Amino acid sequence: MIKSQFKSPLFPYLLLLPQLSIVVIFFYWPAAEAIRSSFYLEDPFGFSSTFVGLDNFRDMVSRSDYVATAEFTIIFSVIVTLFSLAIALLLAVTADRVLRGASTYKTLLMWVYAIAPPVAALIGIMMFDTLVGPIARFFQALGWNYQLGTNRFDTAFAMIVISIWKQVPVNFIFFLSGLQGIPKSVQEAAAIDCASSTRRFWTITFPLLAPTGFFLLIINITYSLFDTFGIIDVVLKGEPGNNPVTLVYKVFLDGFRGNDLGGSSAQSVILMILVLILTVFQFRLIERRVHYN
């Protein structure tokens, strides 16, 4: 094994300095500032601040709208994560078996990945629009008086469907790569030992996809919690009203619309703690069931 030699022991750290500076300036510094602000009642123009201790946290957990937002965020994240993974896995297994026209089939499934979340939301609004949207018209033909933007359930349904549609191609790419990485000898041996394709998938293919699935589980939970902000903002058109929002979007509403900088900082601190707990849970409990060899 060849090791790189540097004339100066400080030179490797100098090479890391640009990346470390980005991490400190754009991640650690804002996080530390959010923690500090969560203990203060901040003036929206930054002229003064009053130390209030844990009052921001107490006020946050005692508000019924915050509890309702937390409940919707859990439901939203679970549905988006499960359906994004399940649909992508089904499409990847199907694409892996396609022989003729495989390139076209895979390209059509991947192209959504290149669309930014706000653009995907804009396309979704066109599909779910109450007046001209084909999906809304289809629902209305079935007797469902679909009302995007005015009905809480209907708006939540649109946000969930658009979020799933945006994330499926990402999962599809990784699942397809994982399937194509399974040795043909293993698949042929499994076909000889077991005639049922369904049983072969759950006993051979699915366990071999466990590392990819675990990685995508973390990515999808992060996506549903944070990266759907653009989709939600476009669907709600900046005016949530009585429609459901996620915790991340509520931080934006309370901080930049309500000028409650201390309260929004307290919400962001709670989010950081929840993500930390979720990450530890995933790596300590779920990863133990994942075999990489």
Phi, psi and omega in degrees: 000124184268129179254139178286138180247132177245142180293324181247134178293343180273347184297319177300322179290329176294324177292328180277347186302316180300315180293318179296324179295319178297317180296316182292315186288319188259353181237298186289319180295311176299323179295317178295322179293323178294319178297318179296315183293335182294343180259008183232154168265105190269140169286131184299338179263001175079017183277331183206164177208143182239128180289125181236005178066234183265013183298324179297322180289318179296316180295324182294310184286343180271351181275131182292328181291328178289319178297317179296321178294320178296319178296317179295322180298319179296312180298315180300313183294318181296314182294313181298316181295310183296312183289325177297316180290316183294313180295317180296320179295318178298316179293323180293317178297320178294316181293327180292336180266348181287131180255314182261132180071025184296319182297317179296318181299315182291321180296318180296329180279336185267341192296334180296336181300331183279354182271132177291150181307315178298324178292319177299320178294322179296318176296320178297320178298320178297326180283327184260003182302136185297327185269315187241353183291129180296325179291318178297320178294323178296317178297318180294327177292333178274359180099005179265112180282077186288128182227094179287129177094340180246333178257128185299312182294318182296320178293318178297322179299316180296316180298319181292315181296315180296319180296320178295314181301322180290327187269337183305314181301323178298311179296322180301316181299314182289318179296319179295320177297320177295320179294320180286346177274352177286127182301140178298328180297322178294317180295320179293320178295321178293323179293328178286319183283331185223124182279335183281120179292326179294316179292323177298322181295313185283335182262335183243301187292311184298315177299326179289338177271000184303316178299318178295318179296321179294317177299314181292330177300315179295316181298318184287324176295317176298318179298313183293331181277322190240314189283354177273006181303313181298322179295313182296319182296319180288319180296318180278349179058032178075000180233086186295323182059235179263007182282155181286149176224161177269171182297322180295318180291329178291326175301317178296315182297313183290325183280313187261337177262317181270354180058025176264078186292321179294316179294319179292326176295319177298321177296320179293326177295318177299320177297318178298319180294318180297318179295321178297314179297317180296320179295315178298318179299317181295314185283332182275325186254309185286319184294339177297335180269000180261129180247126184266357180235000000 
